[in-house]
Amino acid sequence: MASKPRSIFEEVSDVQKPVAAPGGIDAKGKGARGAIRVWLMGLFALVVVMITVGGLTRLTDSGLSITEWAPISGSVPPMNAAAWEAEFEAYKLIPEYIEQNAGMSMSEFKVIYYWEWGHRQLGRVIGLVWALGFFWFLLRRQIPVGWTGRLLLLGGLGGLQGAIGWWMVSSGLREGMLDVASYRLATHLGLAFVILGFIAWYVFLLGRREADLMQSRRNGEGRLVSLTSVLIGFAFVQILLGALVAGIDAGRAFPTWPLMGSGFFPPDPFLIEPMWRNFFEDAGLVQFIHRMSAYLLFAFAIFVWLRGRTSANGQTRFGFNAVLALMVLQMVIGIVTVLYSAPAHIAIVHQFTAVVLWVVILRARYLARYPIPQSIKGA
């Protein structure tokens, strides 16, 4: 329809101006943010369970019970006596059985086999849940603008994690190895925490409208965000060191605190040649480094908390209070784990608390960067 001609004598103020539609910034390509968030929360829960089961697999010495990587055929456990015998015979050829578990019965083998099979099966389930969700939203064109690459990244990291898992297991099948290489275990666990961190961050972001995030970012506390970023990196290093401790059972080496045995330093920390191997294989030195790093992390967490409690935003302050509370709890559980020589039920609680602490630190960073609006009374 043609527009009506305007008179040259018409007042400018008489011209009707277009009215901006509310929520315009979210109107284009907002996608199914709520549904994707629920899907990611399901993935998050599965990854947490995966980390816990992985820890128990390590603590029960079950990780080397399956001696091949069969992504498709391995999804089905042995279904008859002959198949079980074949799996058991393959296990009998590796050093762990020969030097540590010789004489193990078939029923005992089935226990450790099912732990490892369950761990791998859970990985397959996570991959399937990611693939079904991603392609469902992709084909229905419900992924918000800018989010396709982020969601695809999760799938890529998951595939990489499967490959690293086998890279880790294969190290324990070699001659002279009774367990997997500790640095490979640390790589495997570290990537699991990276995946969990990405999922958690995406869940936080999808919990609010894009327009709200853009607005709240203007009120973000840059220095607090930077400090929390350093805290995240520091915590990640401590997680890797914890994996090194678990990899060689170093948590059971010195069941004393605050001293290590009768002294501050472990005795004879550099006996292994070449010297660099001590940082990965000497139980006393690895546990000592983990302890010292924990003290430094705790001190830095207090410093960050002192900065966080000065925030004008109540929810941001609460987020940093939660970080300090979880840090204190984790320190106490860590000490108890050492004093009781790292029994499985306490050690797994220590690992699970690390997961919770990791997410709580990420949440505090999110609140510092995207503070949730509050009333003047709330401030």
Salt bridges, closest charged atoms under 4 A:
GLU10 OE1 - ARG6 NE 3.41
ASP26 OD2 - ARG209 NH1 3.16
ASP61 OD1 - ARG58 NH1 2.96
GLU89 OE2 - LYS92 NZ 3.36
GLU116 OE2 - ARG120 NE 2.77
ASP179 OD1 - ARG58 NH1 3.97
GLU210 OE1 - ARG33 NH1 3.39
ASP212 OD1 - ARG209 NH2 3.03
ASP249 OD1 - ARG58 NH2 3.46
ASP249 OD1 - ARG252 NH1 3.72
GLU281 OE1 - ARG277 NH2 2.70
